Amino acid sequence: MDHLNAWRFDDRVKNVLGALKLSPETKLTDLSGGWQRKAALARALVCDPDVLLLDEPTNHLDVTTIEWLENFLKDFKGSIIFISHDRAFIKSMATRIVDLDRGQLASFPGDYDQYLNDKEEMLRVEEMQNAEFDKKLAQEEVWIRQGIKARRTRNEGRVRALKKLREERRDRREVQGKVNLNIDDASRSGKIVFEAENVSFAFEGKKIVDNFSFNIMRGDRIALIGPNGCGKSTVLKLLLGQLSAQGGRLHCGTKLEVAYFDQYREILDPEKTVIDNLADGKQEVMVGGRQRHALSYLQDFLFAPKRARTPVKALSGGEKNRLLLARILLKPNNLLILDEPTNDLDIETLELLEEMLANYQGTLLLVSHDREFVDNTVTTSWIFEGNGIIEEFVGGYHDAKQQRDQVLASRSQVEKAAKKEKVVEETPKTTQ
């Protein structure tokens, strides 16, 4: 490597580490699992290969870093093969979709929206073909069951054809089941859910929340958006009473029934089985006001009986999130707090979760780096600007981003005008 290439490589390393907020001096053994994934991503990005393989690259990244990654990858000259459940990332990056469905791969040229249309048409044609096949099979089964007269004249070739039809039906790739998400609304909360005036909180001298005032009303749907470590989870803990405000006043409304999805899954016991984490050793759970067998309820979340008896520590990230959803949705609630619920969930489950939340009658507070999920779910966004400053905007992520950009541009113009005016005032007048 010559001096020029060495300089470029060093510059590339600094750029990638800085964007991913990784310190070059930190040992890998000192990093958590999420930060180790970032380190692995950094190593892949700096080596400049011909083919880049990325497995869920946006997991554990905040929105700013995801957008940086998109821009970085668009300048990459080689080929990229990636696995992702982040629909906004897929829409931004993909020029071809390879779909793994029931053990078979199918390639769809074009972007993500084109893939959705083509896949829907493919499934429609498959359903029609299966219906025709089933009709023919039923007719042949009637024929084979006919009486003695029919059997005397039975065509052996037709019998062999029937056997083949039965084998085809047995080997058919059935459409996989979907997660069945339902939420049991509690009685309505009071009109005011939370009321805050000049709330402040700091940790180790760092401002997390600085003089933030807000009202959360019944039925509000709010996203908390900002980089990792900016204080989003801290604000949720303040609202939940797990932390106390160090300044200002925070008032909780009445008749609140809270369901809390914790991004760290701390309420799950990794040594216990799935069913014990859900039902605490019982065989039945209360769902929607009626008793239901715990195994049956878990099947709504795609846990087969055998998997339901598996220790939680053996589950994948997506399975743990499905279990946590199953657990929190058991309890009737009118305030739903979701802290990174979309990590490791497949796209179909994400869309079902969106549909469930669209019909939810309570109040929703959401922390998520999934831009599409935020856009489809909330009506208000709190943007964490840093140094304890939180700004409120109408709409989801992209609406809020557009409004924020306009505000920043307006502020910049005002500051330039003020600076220009100050320069004019300070310019000494020449004497005649």
N, C-alpha and C positions, 0 to 999 in steps of 0.2 A: 504494500500500500504506500503510495507516494505521499508527500507532505500535504498536498491539496486535498486528496481523498481522506486522509487522516483527520484533517481539520473539519471537513464536511461531516464525517462520521461523528466526531465529538460534538459538533453543533447539533446534529440530529438527535444524539443521545440526550443532550441538555433540553432540547425542545420537547421531546417525548416525556421525559421524566418530569419536567415542569408542568406540562399539560395534565399529566396524571397525578400530579401532587405527590410524587415519590421522591424521597431524599436519597441521593446516591450513597450516603454513608450508612444507611440503615441496613441491618442484617436481615435476610429473609426469615430467619428463625424467629425474629422479633415481630413479624407481621401477622395479622389475623388472616383468616382464610380469604376474605374479600380483598384485602390489600395484596396478598400473594397472587391472586388472579390478576390484579392490576400489573404487578411486576412481570407476570408471564406475558401479558398483552404487550407491555413495553418492550420486552425482549424480542417478540415477534415483529414489532413495528420497526425497530431500528436495524434489523439485519438485512433489509431490502432484498427479499427473495424474489424469485420469478413467480412463485405461487404462494399466496398467503391463506392459511387455513385458520378460521376464527370460530370458536365455539362459544356462543352467547357473549359476544364482546361487550355488550352494553350493561350486563349485570354489574351492579355495585358502582356504576358510574352515575354522576349527577348530570343534569340536562346540559349544562355548559360543556362538560367534558365529552358528552355524546356528540354534540354538534361539532366540537373540535375534531373528534375522531372521524366524523363523516367527511369533513373538509380534507383531512389528512389522507383518507383512503381514496377520495376522488382524484387526488394528485398521484396516487400510486400507479406505476406503469405496468405492473404485472397483473396476473389473474387473481381474483379473490373468491374463495368459496367459504361461505359463512352459514352458521346455524343461528337463528334468532327468533324470538317471539315478540320482538319490539317492532310493531307494525310501522311506526313512523320511520324507523331505521331501515326497514326492508324497502319501504316506498322510496326512500332517498337513494338507496344503494343498488338495488337488484335490477339486472337487465334480463335475468332468466330465473325461473323458480323451478327447483327440483322437489317434487312432492313425494313424501314417503307415506303411503296410505295402505294400511292392512298388509304390510310386508312387501309391497311392490312400489318401485320408483316410476314416476312419470315426469317428463320434462315439459315445461310450459314456457315458450319464449315470450318476452315482453315484461312489463312491470307487474307490480303486485295486484293492482286493480284489474289488469287484463287476466291475470291468473285466477282471480276470484270468479270472473265471468266464465272463463273456460272450464274451471273445475265444476262450477254449478251446472253447466251444460253437460259435462261428462257424466256427472252423477244422475242427471235427468235421463240421459240415454241409457245408462246402466239400469236404472229403475224400470224403464219401459221394457228393456230386453229381459230382465229378470221376470217381469210379469208375464211376458209371452212364453218364456221358458216354463214357468210354473203352470201355466194353462195347459201347455202341451203335455207336461209330465202328469198332470191330473187326469187328462184324457187317456193316457196310456195305462195309468194305474186302474182306471175303470175297466178298460179292455182286458187287462190281465186277470181281473177278478171275476170275469164273466163265467157263466156256467159250463157244464160238460160239453155242450155243443160247440161253444166257442173254443174250448181248449182242443177239441179234435181238429179244428181247422187252424190252430194257432200257427203263426209264421215265426219260425225260430230266429230269423233275422230281426224280426220286430222285437222279440224277447231280448236279444243281445243289445239292441238299440235302447231298450228300456233300462237295462242294467247300466249302460253308459250314462243315460240321463240321470239315474240315481246317484252315480258316482260324481257327476258334475255338480249336482245339487248339494251333495255332502261336502264337496271341496269349495263351495262358493265362498268368496270373501265377503262376509257380512259387514255392514256398516257398524262401526264401533259405537258403543253407548256414549251418551253425553252426561256430564255432571248435572245433577238435578238440584238447582239452587232455589231455595225459598226462604224468605225472611218473615219472621213472626213479629209483627208490629205490636209494641206495648201500647197502653193507653197514652193519649197525647200528653206531651210535656207542657209546662207553662209557656206562654208566648215568648218570654225572654229566656234563652238557654244560657248565655253567658253575657256578662256586662263588665267591661274593664275600663279603667281610667288611669292613664299614665303608669302602666305596669312596667316594672324593670326587673331584670335578673342578670347577674354576672357570674362567671365561673373562673376562678383563678385569675381575677383581674380583667378578664375578657368580657366585653359587653355582649350578651346574647339577645336580650330584649331591652330596648331603651325607650321609656316613656311611650309605650304603645297603648292606644285607646281603641276600643272596638265594641260593637254589639253583635252577638250572634243570635238571630231570631229563629223560632221554630220553623223547620223546613228549609233552612239555608243549606247550601251545598258548596263547601269551601275547600279549595286546594291550597296546600302550603308548598311553595316552590322555592328552591334555592340550592346552592351547592352543598355537598356533604360537609357536616360539621358546622353549619351556619346556625343551628338551633331549632330546627323544625320539631324534632322529637322532644326537645326541652319544652317548647310551647305546649305540646300535647300533654306532657307531664304536669305542667302548671294547671292546665284546665282540668286534669283528672285528680288534682290534689296530691299527686305524688311528690311535687315540689311546691315550695311556698314562694310567692313573689317577694322580692326584697324591697320593692318600692311600689307605690300606687295601690289601687284597689281592684280586686277581682271578685265578682259576685256570680255564684251559680244559681240557675233557675230552679224551679220546683218540678217534682214528679219526673226526674231524669232517670231513665233506665239505660245504662251504658253497655255497649258491646265494643270491646277494644281488640283490634288485630295488631299484635306486637311484631315488628319486623324481625326481632331476634328470637321469636318463638319461645320466650322464657317460661311460658305457662305449660309447655310440653315437657314431660319427663322422658328423657331419651331411653331410660332403662325399661320403662313400661311399654306394653303393647299398644297398638293403635286403639283397640277397643277399650282398654283400661284407661287410656288418656281421655277418651270420650265419656265413658260411662262409670269410671271409677269402680270397676269390679261388678257392676250391675249388668243384667242382661237386657234391660229395657230403658229407654229414655223417653222423656216427654217432648213431643214434637207437635206444635200447633194445638196444644191443649188436649192431646190424646197420647196414650201409651203406644210406643212402637219398639220393636226389637232393634237393639243397637246394630246388629249385623245388617239388617235390612236398611236402616238409615245410612250406614256407611257405604252401602252399595250405590246410593245416590251420588256419592263422591268418588265412585269408581274404585272402591276397596272391595275386592273379592274376599270371601270368608277367610281364606288362607292368609291373604295379605293383612287382614284386620287383626290377625294374631301375631303379627311381626313386631319386634321392638322398634320404637320410633327411630333409634339411632341407625337402623338399617335402611331407612326411607330416603328417597331422593328429595331434593329441595322442593320440587313441585308437589310431591306427595305430602310433605310436611305442611306446606301451605294449604293444601286441600283439607287436611285434617284440622288445621287451625280454623279454617272457615267453617267446617262442620261443627266444631265445638262452639264457636262464638254465635253461630246462627241458631243454636238450640235455645238460647235465652231470648225471650221477647225483649225488644229494645225500642227506644225512640231517639237514641243518639248513637250513631255508628261512627267509630273512629278507626280508620284504616291507615296503618303505617307501613308503607311499601307492600301492599298485598299482591302486586303483580309479579314479583320476582319468581322466576322458575315456572310460572303457569303457562300452559299452552294457549295458543291463540283462541281456540274454540271456547275454553273455559273463561278466558278474559272477556270474550264477547257475551257469554252467559252471565258473568258477573256484572257487566255493564247493563244488561237487560234487567237484571234483578234490582240494581241500584236505581234505574230509571223509574221503577214502580215503587220505590221505597218512599214511605210517607213521612219518615222522621227527618232528623238533622244529620248531615254527613260532613265529617272532617276527614280530608284525605291528604296523605303524603305519598307522592309517587313521582318517579322520574320518567314514567311512560307517558309521553306527550299525547299520544292518541287516546289513551285511557282517560287522561285528565280532560281533554277536549270533549269527550263523549259523556262525562259524568258530572262536572261541576258547573256552577253559574257565577262563581266568584273566586278570584285567586289572590292569595297573599304572597307577595314577592319579597324574599329576604335579601336585602341589599348589602348586608354586612354591617359590622359595628353596631348591631342592635337595631338597625333601621328596617322596618317592615312597611311596605306600601300595599294598598288594596286596589285591585282593578276588577272590572266587570268581565265575566266570561272565563273560558278555559285558558290553556297555556298560550296558544297562538294569538288569541284576542288580547290577553294581558301583555304579551311580548310586544305586540304592535303598539298598544297604548303606552307602554313603558318607553319604547324607542321614541315615540312622539314627545313625551314629557322630557326625556333627556336631551333631545334635539332642541326643544324650546328653551330649556335651561341653559344650554350651551350658547344659544344666540343671545340670550339676556346677559350672560357673563361676558361674552365678547363685546357686546355693546357697552356694558358698564366699564370694561377695561379700556376700550377705545376712548370713552368719554373722560376717564381718569387721566389718560395720557395727554389728551387735549388740554385739560385743566392745568396739568403740571408743566406744560411746555412754556418756558419763559418768553415774555413778550420782548421784541426788539425795540430799543429806544431810537428815536429819530435823531 
